[in-house]
């Protein structure tokens, strides 16, 4: 993550100092490529929280993600009005550098294998020579081989193309985000009818932010309801998985409703400008809800693979949003131009597309078990979880079993199993010792471990 943030910040410099447009394009492309590390943010949730306890964290991270998309236009409006264009880039660099420093000093490591490697090294310094972390006896060239890197790099695309859940939800989320970005491009054309300048056009994005905030707050009681349902029905697959999409059944229609309402309240005076902003807020509610519910569902379904699954989702969102932003202005300017209702017709077309997309939400909700049954990754993880918890979900496991496991070692509760090792992702063995450890050393290691 630090490397990704650092590269993103570095590539801001040639953009700000660019002597020509080609340099700006290259710098922006390299910056976008370097930002891929941000996709691990959602994967961290699977490291930090059980699937039964992740929803509040997902809601917060999704809010910060969508909220960031409207900060740019708001701040950019002031930059456009009062500063040279280069200052927009310098402000991004200053903010990015600040975020990187905060991240470096406040965000701890969350990957299990790295944490256990560090603990093992500390134990050896304290006089336990036979305790090893899961990766320490694996040669560096094996851990970071070209094959391993390719497997990790290809997995998000493989899951996107072969996993029905990832494909359907990513396309839904991606097209929703693309519609939002195209919708945003219309703001400068729309609000010039009310004589908005760059600053007030930027501030109009507060309406979408208001929708994001309302959706975030509305999800809190929905999450509480969902947690209660999962606790009451621990063996019900729909309660454990598809119920996470329940609130989306009511908020997803806000996308077409908001778009069609926006389309026919942007005709200029005498219609007040606040009317279109109300519908923009409704669109914001839908966009947050779609992102939140689909991400929560995929993290729950894919566990250790959630970074790869959500990586496919993120790629779909970013790719479609980036591709469709380019033709957005010609789209809003030329559709129905002869009639003088180009903005209205363009937004109505977006409404029609969104209406079709929203239908997919209901299909996924009712056909989710079928999609998961066809998913080799999801089924393997579900079987592993079932074996690991003796058929009980973590949320309903007796605390006594955990206390017993913790009491055996005298250490904080940490449970690991063979099922946590998948497709190039190094995990520890059932005995808590790394692969490749000689049997005698493993026996001594376990003896020391139990003795403590």
Secondary structure as UniProt FT lines:
FT   HELIX           2..16
FT   HELIX           21..34
FT   HELIX           35..39
FT   HELIX           40..48
FT   HELIX           51..53
FT   HELIX           55..82
FT   HELIX           86..106
FT   HELIX           112..125
FT   TURN            126..127
FT   TURN            129..130
FT   TURN            134..137
FT   HELIX           140..143
FT   HELIX           146..162
FT   HELIX           164..185
FT   HELIX           187..191
FT   HELIX           192..194
FT   HELIX           198..203
FT   TURN            204..205
FT   HELIX           206..232
FT   TURN            233..235
FT   HELIX           237..240
FT   HELIX           242..245
FT   TURN            246..247
FT   HELIX           248..251
FT   TURN            252..253
FT   HELIX           254..263
FT   TURN            269..270
FT   HELIX           273..302
FT   HELIX           303..305
FT   HELIX           306..326
FT   HELIX           328..334
FT   TURN            335..336
FT   HELIX           337..339
FT   HELIX           342..373
FT   HELIX           376..388
FT   TURN            389..391
FT   HELIX           394..396
FT   HELIX           399..409
FT   HELIX           418..420
FT   TURN            423..424
FT   TURN            430..431
FT   TURN            435..436
FT   HELIX           439..451
//
